[in-house]
């Protein structure tokens, strides 16, 4: 049995099956367009696979580009019509035999664990998981499947530099930290009106804590000066939920009880840390005056608001005058504002999220992840890729020599990123060149908003003029003056 038997799995001649498959794709495509940085061309390649079983690939031997599928392995598995683990193993064999290289997809897992949606994003025509509700099957296959792990160890393409195994364990620890971070966010009620997806992929990683949280891992984690304090706060948040477990919703209680059970079986250092967190939480615990009523969510039962109730759009504090004015202006132009977040970016995101280029943090640190140093170098290419998507007829490309990446649009050089000095002048000049390119493509329509991080919007020119005239700074020189050298558009 082959995992790519089109007639067996992709029943394209069955009109009913095909209609259902296309409808499911439309829901997934909506999520990809809203919450990912994939280009239109990439999403179209995904559609060919999802609906018809056509797996496109890149292969340019004359350019020394190996034969590589357009979808990583995780995408091929969770978007396959079958969730049978034996079929998935056939998919692995197919990739191994057919392609010179294929990406296992651990970076995809880390990027799209997707634990919550804000209320206005929860639409009935939108898929609410990048993994199509196959988190449990995916976790078992990618982290607990002996045949897959043995393949990673034995295949020279991954074992040569231990790439596959290294990414696996980085991703595994990331999943566990993500579930703790989610509870910390729930405690802070951030983001507001969030609907949390408790059946997410990180939930299944909790079962591996006792196995993974060794003394060696404790030494590694606690030595990371930047990340360790934040992780401690997340663990403290889990402890607060645990000591209050009789007064929280059932989904939260199941998670924190399993977290407690696993940490109590982990290495002594982790046990001691967890016991201290629980003791501190218990010392500060205040019993609720009245146990909150537990109500069933009337929408999708897999998605539960952190309070157990339907999200309410309630403005708790008065907005500054300039935001009230922005709200009124947008509504006069036919853009209703329902967000309760007192932030101009949150207001603009309601109607112009698909016309936004996000650069991320830059002033203090770019906060790079390991995958940013490998193709497609998302921290550096994602902003320009997003701008090309808005333009629709522009194509991004890049080449690498040593640690320097030259990034082009339609064959014309835009800038350079230096991986040895990612936050240096080359990157700031390249990002500044992206802003200039946006101004060239969309005259009078570019509005750059941000402080610690930057969002670049392509807006109606009348709205840009209004923002500039009403006290909203257009930070077009955020990355440096207009005459930054070294990056020609």
SEMARDO-847754 format. One record per residue: residue in three letters; x, y, z of N, C-alpha, C in turn. Coordinates in steps of 0.02 Angstrom, whole numbers, plus 50000, padded with zeros to 5 digits. Layout:
residues N
ALAXYZXYZXYZ ...
//
This chain:
residues 489
UNK500424994050000500005000050000500445006250000 UNK500305010749955500695016849951500295022649980 UNK500645026950017500315032850045500115037849992 UNK500345036849930500175041549876499795038049820 UNK499365033349840498905030249793498325035149784 UNK498335038949729497855044349720497135041649721 UNK497015036249684496335033749679496085030949745 UNK496535028349787496325025449850496165030849902 UNK496575036149904496495041149957496195047749932 UNK496385049949874496095056149846495565054049795 UNK494955053649817494425050949775494125056549733 UNK494535059049688494345064949649493775063649600 UNK493635057349585493075055749541492415055249578 UNK492455055249644491855055049686491645062249699 UNK491105064549669490905071549673490755073649745 UNK490455069249784490305071049853490945071849893 UNK491405067049886492045067449922492415073749902 UNK492445075049837492825080849812492525087349837 UNK491865087849839491545093949864491715095049937 UNK491695089749977491855090250048492585092050058 UNK493015089150016493735090550021493885097850004 UNK493555100349952493655107349932493405112049986 UNK492835110350017492565114650071493045114750130 UNK493335108950147493815108650202494435112750185 UNK494645112350122495235116250101495105123750108 UNK494505126050090494355133150095494415135550168 UNK494225131350215494285133150285495015133450306 UNK495415128550282496135128550298496485134350263 UNK496315135650200496635141050163496505147750197 UNK495895148650224495745154750260496205155750320 UNK496335150350355496785150650413497505152150391 UNK497735148950338498415149950313498515157250291 UNK498015160050257498065166950234498055171850292 UNK497675170150344497615174750401498215174350448 UNK498475168350461498935167450516499625165050496 UNK499765164350432500435161950412500755166950364 UNK501385165650347501755170050301501875166750234 UNK501465161750217501555158450153501315162850095 UNK501655162250039501465166049980500855162949946 UNK500565166749901500005164149863500195157949823 UNK500795158049794501035152349755501115146149799 UNK501375147049859501465141449905500785138549926 UNK500315142949940499655140649960499315136849903 UNK499415139149842499135135549785499435128549777 UNK500085127949792500405121349790500115116849845 UNK499985119849904499675116049958498985113549936 UNK498605117749901497935115949879497955109949831 UNK498435109949785498495104449738498595097849775 UNK498985098049828499095091949868498475090149908 UNK498195094949942497635093649987497025090949950 UNK496875093849893496265092049856496385086349807 UNK496955086249773497055081549718497615076449730 UNK498005077449783498555072749795499165074049753 UNK499205079949721499775081749679500305084949722 UNK500865081649729501415084249770501935087449724 UNK501945094049722502425097549679503105097849713 UNK503625098949673504305098849700504745103549660 UNK505325105249690505835109249658506425104849641 UNK506695105649580507285101849560507635105349503 UNK508205108349518508595111849467509325109449473 UNK509475103549447510155100849456510685105349427 UNK510515109149374511015113649346511215119249394 UNK510765120649442510915125649494511115122349560 UNK511225115849558511405112049617510855112349670 UNK510215112649649509645112649694509355105549695 UNK509365102149752509135095249755508385094649744 UNK508165088749726507445087549717507115087449786 UNK506675092349796506385093549862505635094949855 UNK505205091749894504485093049889504305099949916 UNK503755102749890503535109349912503205109249980 UNK503005103350004502695102750070503165098750115 UNK503265101050177503665097150224503265091050245 UNK503595086550280503285080150297502675081050342 UNK502705085450391502135086450435501525088750395 UNK501615093350349501055095450307500785089650266 UNK501225085550239500985079850199500575074950242 UNK500765074250305500415069450348499735072150371 UNK499735078050400499105080550429498605082650376 UNK498845084050315498385085950261498245080050214 UNK498475074050232498335068050194497615065850210 UNK497255062950163496575060750178496545055450233 UNK497075051650242497085046350293497485048450354 UNK497245046350413497625047550475497915040950501 UNK497905035750461498175029250480498935029750486 UNK499215027550542499935028150553500335023850503 UNK500055018350481500405014250431500445017850364 UNK499905021350347499905025250285500425030850291 UNK500455034050349500935039350359501655036750352 UNK501775030650375502435027750368502605026650295 UNK502095025050254502195024450182502375031150151 UNK502085036450178502245043150154502975044750167 UNK503225042750225503935043650241504365039950191 UNK504195033650176504585029650129504575032850060 UNK503995035350041503935038649976504415044549971 UNK504415048850022504855054650023505585052450022 UNK505735047250060506435044850064506675042249997 UNK506235038849961506435035949897506415040849839 UNK505955045649843505815050049786506245056249785 UNK506415058949844506725065549846507445065249873 UNK507845069949848508535070549873508535073049945 UNK508045077249960507985079950028507255081650041 UNK507025080550103506365083050123506405085350195 UNK506025090450211506035093550277505565089750323 UNK505805087050380505355083450425504775087650450 UNK504865094150458504305098450476504285100550549 UNK504815099450587504805101450657504765109050665 UNK505055112650617504995119950619504265122050609 UNK503905118450567503195119850556502805118750620 UNK502965113350656502635112050721502755117750769 UNK503385119950775503555125250822503225131850803 UNK503145133150739502865139550717502115139950724 UNK501775134150720501045134250716500715129750768 UNK500975129850829500655126050883499955128850896 UNK499865135350890499205138350884498745136750942 UNK498855139950998498465138351058497845142751068 UNK497775148151032497185152251043497015156350980 UNK496405158650979496175163450929495855169250967 UNK495905175250941495515180650970494805180050944 UNK494335182950981493635181650968493435183050896 UNK493665188650868493445190550801493725186050747 UNK494225181850764494515177250715494125170650711 UNK493715169350761493365162950764492745163250719 UNK492835161550657492295161750609492105154550590 UNK491475153450576491255146650559491555143850496 UNK491785148350451492075145950388492835145750391 UNK493125145650451493855145650459494085139450497 UNK494535135650468494845130050503495225132850563 UNK495185129550620495475132450680496075128450705 UNK496385124750660497005121250676497385119950612 UNK498025121750612498445120350554498525112850543 UNK498385108950596498485101750592497825098050582 UNK497295101750567496635098750550496405093850604 UNK496485095750667496265091850725496605084950729 UNK497205084450701497575078150706498175078650753 UNK498115082950803498675084050849498885077650884 UNK498405073750908498575067650945498955062650901 UNK498705061650840499045056950794499735059550774 UNK499785066150763500425068950743500945068350799 UNK500725069650861501205069150917501455061950923 UNK501005057150919501215050150925501705048350869 UNK501585050750809502005048850752502685052250754 UNK502705058750769503325062550764503765062150827 UNK503475060050884503865060050945503895053250980 UNK503415048750964503385042450999503445036350953 UNK503485037550889503495032150839504205029550829 UNK504325023450851504995020650849505255020050777 UNK504815018450731505035017750660505265024350632 UNK504905029850649505105036450624505755038750656 UNK505825037650721506435039650755507035035750729 UNK506935029450716507485025350689507675027750619 UNK507175029850580507315032550514507745038850519 UNK507565043350565507955049450573508685047950591 UNK508775042950633509455041150654509855038050597 UNK509505034250555509865030150505509955033750438 UNK509505038250421509545041450355510115046550355 UNK510575045750309511175049950308511005057250299 UNK510445058850266510255065850255510105069450320 UNK509925065750372509765068850435510285067350488 UNK510545061250488511005059250540511705062250531 UNK511865064450470512545066950457512725072650504 UNK512245077250513512365082850559511875082550617 UNK511535076850625511045075950679510485080950674 UNK510375083650613509885088950604509195086850627 UNK508965080950604508295078850620508185077950694 UNK508645074450728508565073250799508635079650839 UNK509085083950819509175090250854508535094450852 UNK508235094950793507615098750787507055095350826 UNK507045088750826506525085150863506525087150936 UNK507105086750969507125088151039507025095551055 UNK507275100051011507125107151020506375108251018 UNK506055105150969505345106050960504965102951018 UNK505195097251043504865093851098504845098251161 UNK505415101051179505445105451237505025111751226 UNK505025114051163504645120051147503905118851159 UNK503655112951142502945111451153502765111751226 UNK503195109151269503055109151341503055116251368 UNK503525120251345503555127251368502945131051343 UNK502705129251284502145132851255501515131851297 UNK501385125851321500785124751361500825128651426 UNK501425129051456501505133051517501415140451502 UNK501685142651445501595149651425500875151351412 UNK500495146551386499785147751374499415149151439 UNK499555145251491499225146351555499435152951587 UNK500055154851575500275161451599499895166951564 UNK499755166151499499375171051462498645171251486 UNK498365165351501497675165151527497635168951593 UNK498125167951635498135171451700498145178951691 UNK498515181351641498565188551629497995191251586 UNK497545186651565497005188551518497285191751455 UNK497815188651429498125191351368498175185751317 UNK497965187051255497625193251234496905193351259 UNK496615199351260495935199951283495465196251236 UNK494925193751264494405190251224494695184351185 UNK495185180951216495485175251182495075168951193 UNK495035164851142494715158351146495275153251140 UNK495385149451194495965145051197495795138051171 UNK496265135451133496195128851103496575123951146 UNK496235120751193496575116551242496785109851212 UNK496475107751158496655101451127497225102451077 UNK497685106951092498225108651047498805103651054 UNK499265103951007499825099251005500245099351070 UNK500385105251100500785105251161500485101151218 UNK499815100451218499505096651271499765089551275 UNK499885086551217500095079651216500825078751237 UNK501215084251234501915083851255501975083351331 UNK501455085251368501475084851441501635077751463 UNK501385072851427501485065851445502225063751443 UNK502655067951414503365066351409503805070051459 UNK503495074051503503895078051549504345073751593 UNK504065068451623504465064351668505065061351633 UNK504975059851569505525056851529506035062051509 UNK505805068051490506255073051462506565077751513 UNK506215078951569506465083851617506955080451666 UNK507555079551640508095076451677508515081651713 UNK508995079351753509455083951786509865087751734 UNK510065084351681510445087551628510045093151595 UNK509405091651582508985096751550508875102651597 UNK508815101351662508735106851710509355111351708 UNK509945108351705510565112351702510575116651639 UNK510345113851583510335117651520509845123351524 UNK509235121951546508705127051548508895132751597 UNK509115130851656509245135951708509855140251691 UNK510275138051644510865141951625510695147251572 UNK510105146951544509905151751492509635158051525 UNK510055162951532509885168951571509295172751543 UNK509215172651477508665176551447507995173051455 UNK507975166451446507345162851444507125160151511 UNK507595158651555507435155251617506955159251662 UNK507055165651673506575169351716505855169051690 UNK505785169451624505115169051595504805162151605 UNK505205157051599504955150251609504745149151682 UNK505125151951728504935151451799504255154551811 UNK504125160351780503475163651788502915159251760 UNK503065155951703502555151551674502415145551719 UNK502935142751750502835137151796502445139451857 UNK502585145551881502205148251938501465149051920 UNK501335150951858500635151651836500295144851836 UNK500645139651813500365132951814500215130851886 UNK500655132651932500545130852003499925134352030 UNK499815140652011499225144252035498585140952010 UNK498595138751947498015135251921497915128551958 UNK498485125351973498425118752006498125119252075 UNK498345124052116498075124552184497345126852183 UNK497135129652127496445131952119496045127252073 UNK496275121052066496015116552015495275114952023 UNK495015115552084494305114152095493845119652071 UNK494135125352051493735131052031493875133451960 UNK494175129051920494315130851850493945126051804 UNK493915127651741493525123451695493875116651685 UNK493485111751663493715104851662494335103951618 UNK494355107251559494935106451515495575108851548 UNK495535114451583496125116951618496335112251674 UNK495845109751711495995105351768496355098951745 UNK496125095951690496445089951665497175091151647 UNK497305096851617497995098451597498445099551657 UNK498225103551706498665105051762498755098951807 UNK498255094551810498345088451849498855083851817 UNK498845083351750499345079251716500035082351722 UNK500065089051718500705092651727500995091051795 UNK500575091351847500805089951915501045082751920 UNK500665078051893500855070951896501525069751863 UNK501635072851806502265071751769502865074951805 UNK502785081151828503355084451861503535081051926 UNK503055078051960503205074552022503605068152009 UNK503635065951946504035060051928504675061851890 UNK504815068351883505405070551846506015070651891 UNK506565073451866507195073651904507115077651969 UNK507525076452020507455079752084507445087352080 UNK507855090252035507875097552030507195100352008 UNK506885096851959506235099151935505695098051988 UNK505735092452023505255091252077505295096752130 UNK505905098452149505985103652201505715110352177 UNK505855112052115505615118352087504855118452087 UNK504545112952066503815112652062503505112952132 UNK503805109452179503535109652247503565116752275 UNK504105120352263504155127252287503625131652254 UNK503515130752189503015134652154502325133452184 UNK502175127052199501525125452228501455128352298 UNK501995128052337501975130852405501855138352403 UNK502205141852358502105149052351501395150652328 UNK501145146752281500465147952257499955146752312 UNK500075141552352499605140052406499635145452460 UNK500225148152473500295153452523499925159752502 UNK499885161052438499555167052412498845165752389 UNK498605159652399497955157652373497385160852412 UNK496905163452376496305166152406495715162452377 UNK495355159052419494775155152395494245159752367 UNK493945157952311493425162152282492825162552327 UNK492515168352328491915169352369491365164752345 UNK491305164052280490795159852251491085156152192 UNK490985149652190491255145752136490945147852070 UNK491355149452019491075151851956490655146451922 UNK490115148651892489675144151856490025141451794 UNK489985134851784490305131751727489785130951671 UNK489865134651618489385134351563489705131151502 UNK489295127751465489535124651403489595130051349 UNK490125129651309490195134251253489725132151198 UNK489365136851169488855135351120489125134851049 UNK489755136651040490045136150973490415129550968 UNK490995129450940491385123250934491605120951003 UNK491415114951026491565112851094492305112051107 UNK492725111651055493445110951066493765117451086 UNK493405123051080493695129551092493335132851150 UNK493685133951205493375136251266493725142651288 UNK493335147751304493625153951328493925152851397 UNK494425156551415494775155251478494325155851539 UNK493765159151533493295159651589492765154251587 UNK492745150351531492215145451524491585148351496 UNK491575154851481490985158151455491125160851385 UNK490595162751351490685165851286491075172351294 UNK491535173751248491905180051253491445186051246 UNK491545191051288491145197151283491595202851264 UNK491385206651216491775212551194491575218351240 UNK491935219151293491775224251343492385228751354 UNK492285235051346492835239751354492885241751427 UNK493435239851459493485240751531493735247651551 UNK494135250851511494395257451528494305262151468 UNK494215268651482494115273451427494725273651381 UNK494595274451317495145274951269495405282151267 UNK496045282951250496315289651238495935293051181 UNK495925299651183495545303451133495745301851062 UNK496405300851050496615299650981496365292950954 UNK496285287850999496015281450977495265281850966 UNK494925285751007494205286850997494095290150929 UNK494525295050914494465298550850494605293850792 UNK495105289450799495265284550747494665279850736 UNK494385277450790493795273050786493225276450749 UNK493085282650767492535286350736492675287450661 UNK493295289150645493465290350575493375283950533 UNK493635278350559493575271950522492845270050513 UNK492455270850565491745268950559491385273450509 UNK491585279750505491285284250455491465281950384 UNK492045278550377492265276150312492015269150297 UNK491605266350343491325259750331491725254050361 UNK492165255450409492565250350442492365249850515 UNK491885245750534491675245250605492245242750649 UNK492325245750708492855243850755492535240450815 UNK492695234150825492405230450881492925228250932 UNK493575229050916494085227050964494045231251027 UNK494205228251084494215231951147494925233951167 UNK495425231951128496115233451145496295240651127 UNK496515244351176496675251451167497355252251135 UNK497385250851070498015250851034497865252050961 UNK498205256850930498065258450860498205252450815 UNK498725248650831498885242850790498315237750792 UNK498035236550851497475231750857496875234150816 UNK496765240650814496205243350776496325242450701 UNK496925243950678497085243250607497075235950586 UNK497285231450631497305224350614496615221650598 UNK496085224750627495415222250614495235222050540 UNK495455227150504495245227650434495825227350384 UNK496445227950409497005228350362497545223250378 UNK497375217850412497865212650429498185209650367 UNK497785208950314498055206150252498425211250209 UNK498475217350235498855222650201499415225050248 UNK499665220450288500155222250340500795218150331 UNK501355221450339502015218250338502305218850409 UNK502445213250441502685213250509503435211850510 UNK503815216350541504545215550544504785212350608 UNK504365212050659504575209150722505015213850762 UNK505285211250817505705215350861506385216550829 UNK506655222550839507315223950810507745228350855 UNK507425233050891507815238050928508295234950978 UNK508035230351021508465227251072508735220551048 UNK508305216651018508515210050995508005207450944 UNK508245204050893507785201150844507465194750870 UNK507705192150926507425186150956507395180450905 UNK507955179050874507975174050821507905167050850 UNK507565162750812507525155650827508025151950783 UNK508145145650800508635141750761508445141150688 UNK507785140650674507575139850604507705146050562 UNK507805151850594507935157950556508615157850521 UNK509045153250542509715152750512509725147650454 UNK509145144550441509085139750386508555142050336 UNK508565139350276508065140950226507365139750255 UNK506905144350242506935150350200507125156750239 UNK507485156150295507715161850335507135166550352 UNK506605163950386505985167750393506045174550426 UNK506485175350475506545181950508506745187350458 UNK507105185450406507355190250357506915190650294 UNK506645184950273506265184950211505525186250220 UNK505255184750280504525185350290504255192350276 UNK504585197750299504305204450285504265205850210 UNK504795204350173504795205750101504305201050065 UNK504265194950089503785190150059503075192750068 UNK502915195350127502245198050139502095203950093 UNK502595208250083502495213950038502385211549967 UNK502765206449945502675203749878501975200749870 UNK501715197549923501035194849919500525200349909 UNK500625206049943500165211649935500205214349863 UNK500815214649837500905217049769500625212049718 UNK500665205749734500385200049696500785198149633 UNK501125202849601501505201049541502255201549552 UNK502465201249615503175201549632503395194849661 UNK504005192749645504255186349668504915187249705 UNK504945184449765505555184849806506015178949790 UNK506665180249791507165175049785507765176949828 UNK508185172049842508785173649882509335168649865 UNK509945170749877510535166449870510965167249931 UNK511345162249947511775162550006512495160949987 UNK512945165050012513665163850008513955164450077 UNK514205158950102514455159150170513885160750218 UNK513975166050257513455168050305513065174050281 UNK513135175950218512775181750192512245179550142 UNK511635182250152511065180550110510885186750069 UNK510895186150005510685191549960509955190349941 UNK509525195249953508815194449943508585198949886 UNK508205196049839508005199649779507245199349769 UNK506995204049729506305203949706506305204749631 UNK505995199949596505985199949523506685200749494 UNK507165197449527507855197549503508265203449524 UNK507945208549554508305214649575508475214249649 UNK509105215649665509345215249734508995220449778 UNK508735218149835508435222549885508915223749942 UNK509235218449966509685219350022510055213050041 UNK510425213550095510845208050119510735207150193 UNK510715200850215510695199250287511325195250303 UNK511645197050358512255193750379512095189450440 UNK512125182850432511945178350487512445178650544 UNK513045180950531513525181550586513385187750628 UNK513075192750598512885198850634512175200850613 UNK511675196650634510995197550607510675204150626 UNK510885207250681510575213550702511005219550683 UNK511455218650635511915223950616511645228550563 UNK512085232450535511895237550486511615234650422 UNK511865228750402511605225750340510855224450345 UNK510645221550402509935219950409509515226250415 UNK509735231050454509345237250460509285240750393 UNK509825240650353509805243750287509335239950241 UNK509335233350246508895229150206508165230550224 UNK508015230750289507325232150310507115239250288 UNK507575243950292507415250750268507275250650193 UNK507625246450156507515245950084506825243050069 UNK506575238550112505905235850103505385241450110 UNK505495245850158505025251450167505045255950105 UNK505645257250079505685261450019505355258049959 UNK505425251449955505105247849901504345248249907 UNK504085247849968503375248549979503135255449957 UNK503525260549973503345267349951503345267949875 UNK503815264549844503855264649771503255261149739 UNK503055255549767502495251649740501825254749757 UNK501775257749817501135260249841501205267549865 UNK501295272149819501395279249838500815281949881 UNK500995285449934500525288749979500095283750019 UNK500255277350015499835272350049500205268850107 UNK500815270650120501225266950168501205270450236 UNK501025266450287501025269050356501385264050399 UNK501945266250430502355261950473502205263550546 UNK501975258650582501765259750651502135255050698 UNK502465257750749502775253450798503305256850839 UNK503495253350893504015255650938504525250050947 UNK504365245050992504815239350999504825234950936 UNK504265234850900504225231050838503835235350788 UNK503875233450724503585237650672503085233850630 UNK502505237050619502005234650571501975239850515 UNK502045237450454502015241950396501355240550359 UNK500925245550356500275244650325500245247950256 UNK499895244650210499725247650146498975249550151 UNK498845255950159498175258450176497915263050121 UNK497265264350121497025269650076497385276150091 UNK497565279850039497965285950048497615290950093 UNK496935291150091496575295850134496665294150208 UNK496695287650224496795285550293497505287350316 UNK498005286450273498685288250291498725295750306 UNK498425299750263498425307050274498085308750340 UNK497535305450355497175306850417497605304950477 UNK497915299150476498345296950532498905301950545 UNK499245304050492499805308650499499565315450525 UNK498965317450505498705324050527498415323850597 UNK498325317850625498005317350691498455314250744 UNK499105315350736499565313750790499845306750789 UNK499715302750739499985295950735500625296150693 UNK501185294650724501825295150691501905289750637 UNK502095291750578502245287150523502995285950523 UNK503195280150552503905278750566504255275850505 UNK504265279450451504575276950389505325276350394 UNK505635279950441506365279550450506535275450512 UNK506105270850530506195266550589506875263050588 UNK507085260650530507715256950525508295261250503 UNK508195267650498508745272050479508525277050427 UNK508945281950411508765287250363508655284450293 UNK508325288550252508155286450184508775285050141 UNK509335288050158509915287350115510395281950139 UNK510125276750175510555271350198510895268050138 UNK511535267150142511915264550086511915256850087 UNK512065254250029512215247050026511625242750007 UNK511015245450001510435241449983510035245249931 UNK510105243249870509755246549816509135242749798 UNK508595246449788507965243449767507935243749691 
//
